Amino acid sequence: MSKCLVTFLLAGLLVLAGCAGTASRIEDNSHQADVHHKMAEAHLQGNNPSAALRELLKAVELDSTNAAIRASLAQAYQERRAYQEAETQYLEAIKLSDNDPRYVNNLANLYLSLEDWDRAILYFDRAAKNLLFDSTHIAMTGKGYAFMQKGDYAAALQAFRDAVSMLSNFAPAHFYQAEVYRLTEETVLEKVALRRTIELAPELVSARYRLAVLLLRDGNYQGARQQLEIIINFVPDSDEGRMATELIKTLPEE
């Protein structure tokens, strides 16, 4: 139990005569905290974590036992790469929410950023096993990614397959399967997984670029050109767009 929560409970016991007034202040604080929280969420969606952080720190002062505010604060810290602070806030959110699997999953995601693969696997697995979690496929994909980074390709592939079995059209799980196949040099399976990824997420240009490279190796210049032209047309200034522009120059004229 947090120190702030203990203080609040003791205050409730000691100031019984002012219970109604205290409740009113608590309700007002909660409302103000919610306003700051909503403003912070808008800033996070607008890719402005610093502004979000300012709002969330105000919100926490007003409502220190709100798990959702703590989780958003953790997210803002994470986006600002203040990882230790983010970890502290995620752990607090998990405690306050009685192990809400969303926050457990997000803590695991933080451990991915820290390249702490073992703890990421632990927390993704914990989130996935929670029967109240409605995004188990995301946790399984994160778990698979951590296994892949550890070089345990069999475990990674199984986790990605589990994710697909839970939600067949979840493109990231297919994409990371392709990555495992790339690392294990199973080119045919890699192409199958990449095509499925592109079918589900046409905007995922990293999958298109990788497929173009494989098609080029196969001598399928027309297929490679098609993928590269799509990348160049849609995201010419991205890393993939610039690489596609250079690679397409190497193709023989039609």
N, C-alpha and C positions, 0 to 999 in steps of 0.2 A: 504494500500500500504506500502511495507517495506521501511525502511530508505535507504537501498542500491539502491532500484529501483528509489526512488525520486532523489538520488544523481546522478544516471546515466542519468535521464531525464534532470536534470538541466545542467549536463555537456554537453549534446548534444545541448542544447540551447545556452550555453555560448561559445562554441568552434566551431562555424560554419566553420571557416576557416580551421580547421583541421578535418573536417568531414570524409574525405576519410581515413586518417591515423587512426582515432578513430575506424572506422568501421573495418579496418584491424586488429587492436589490439583486438577488440571484437570478431571477427571471430576466431582469433588465440587462445584467452582465452577459447572460447567455445569448440574448438577442443581439447585443452589440458584437459579441464574439462571432456570431453567425454571419453578421454583415461583413466583418473583416475577413472571415473565412471565404465567403462567396467572392469577394473582391480579389482575394489571393488566388482562388481557383481560376478566375478570369485572367489574371496575370500569368499563371502557369500555362494556361492554354495559349496565351499570346507570346510564349517563350520569353518571359521576363521574370526569371526566378528571384532576382534581387528585390523587385517591387513586391513580389509575393511574400518573400521572407519578412519584409517590414510589416505587412498586414498580419501575417501569421504570428509573429512575436507579440503583437498587440492582442490577437485573439487568445493566445495561450495565457496571457496575463489575466484576461477576463474569465476564461473557462479552462482551467488547467487540467481538468479530468475528462475532457472531450477527446476521445480516441481518434475521431476523424480529423480533428484539427492537428493533433500530434502527427498523424500519418502524412498529412499534407505538408506539415513543417519538415518532416523527414525528406519528403520528395524535393522540396525546395532546396534543402541543404545538399541533397544528393546532386541536384542539377548544378549547384555551385561548387561541387566537388569537395564539400566539407563532409567527408565521409564518416569521421568519428561522430560528429554531431548528428548526422543522419541515422547512424546505427542506434545511438542513444534514443532518439525520438521514435524510431520504429519499434524498438523493444518496449518503450513506454506505451505506445499505441496497442501493441499486442497484449500487454498486461492489462491495460484499462478495458480492452474489448473482450477479455476472456478468450484470447487466441483466435481472433478473427482471421480466417485463412487468407483474406486479401492482403492483410498487413504482413502475415508470415511470408506470403509469396513475394511481396515487395522487398522485404528484408533479404530474401534469397537473391533477388535481382541486384540489390546493393552489393552482396558478396561477389556476384559476377564482376561488377565494376572493380572490386578490390582484388580480383583474380584469386579469391579464396574459394577454390573449387569444392573442397570437402564440405565447408559450411553451407555453400550454396546448394549442394546436393541434399544435405540434411534438411534444410528449411523448405526447399521445393518439394521434397518427399513428404514433409509434414503437412504442407498445404494441400498436396494432391490427395492425401489420405483423409482429409477432413470432408465428411459427407455433406457438409453445408456449402462447400465451395462449388460455385457454378462455372468456374474457369479452369477446371483440372487440366485441360489440354495445354494451357499456358504453362502451368507448373511442370508438366511432364516435358515440354519442349525446353524449358530452362534447365531442367535436370539433365536432359540429353546433351545440351550444349556444354554444361560443366564436365560431363563425362568425356565429351569429345576433346575438350581442352586438356584433360588429363591423359589423353591418348588411349582411353578405354573405348575403342570404337564399337565393340559388340554391345556394351551396355548403352552407349549413346544411341545406336541404331534401334535398340529395343525400346528405349524411351520415346524416340521419335515415332516409332510405329504405334506405340501405345497412345500417343497424342492423336495420331491420325485415326485410330480406331474410335476415339472419343469424339472427334470432330473432323470428318474426312476432308472438308474443304479449308482446313487451316493451313494456309500457304507456308508460313515459316517452318512448320514441321517437315514439309516436303523439301523445302530449300536446304535445310540442315541435313536431311538424309542425303541429298545430292552432295553436300560437302563431305560427309563421311565417305561416300563412294569415291569422291575425288582423292581423298587422302589414302584410301585403300586401293586406288587405281582400278576401280571397277567401272570402266568408262561407259559401258552399255547401260548399266543401272543408273549411272549419274545422269545420262541424257534423258532417260525416262523420268527421273525425278525432277529434272529441270523443266522439261516440257509440262509436267503436271503443275509445277510452281507457276509457270508463265500463264497457263490456262486459268489458274485461280487468281493470280495477281499480275495482270499484264503490265502494271506500272513498275514492277520490281526489275529494274534495269540490270542489277548485278547478276541476276539469273540469266537474263538475255545475253549479257556479254560473255558469260561463261559458256553458254550454249553455242554462241557464235564461234568461240575459240575451238570448241570440240568439232563443230561442223567444218571449220576450216582445216583442221587436222585430217578429217575424213575426205577432204577434197570436195565437199559439198559447198562450193563457192556461192551458189545462188541462195542457199539457206542461210549461210553466214552473212551475206550481204543484206538479206531481209532483216535479220535481227539487228545488225549494226545500224542500218538506216532508221529503224524505229527509235533506237536509242538517240541517235543524232538529232532526229526531228523533235523529240520530246524533251530531252535534257542535254542540249549541246554544251552547256557550261559546267556540267557535273564532271567528276573524275571519270565516270564511265563514258560520258559523252566525248571527252577529250581522247580517251584511249580508243574509243570506237572510230573517231575521226582518223587517227593514225593507222589503225589496223585495216580500215577499209581501203586505204591507199595501197596496201600490199596485195589486194585481190586482183586477179587478172581481169582485163576488160571483157565484158559480156559480148 
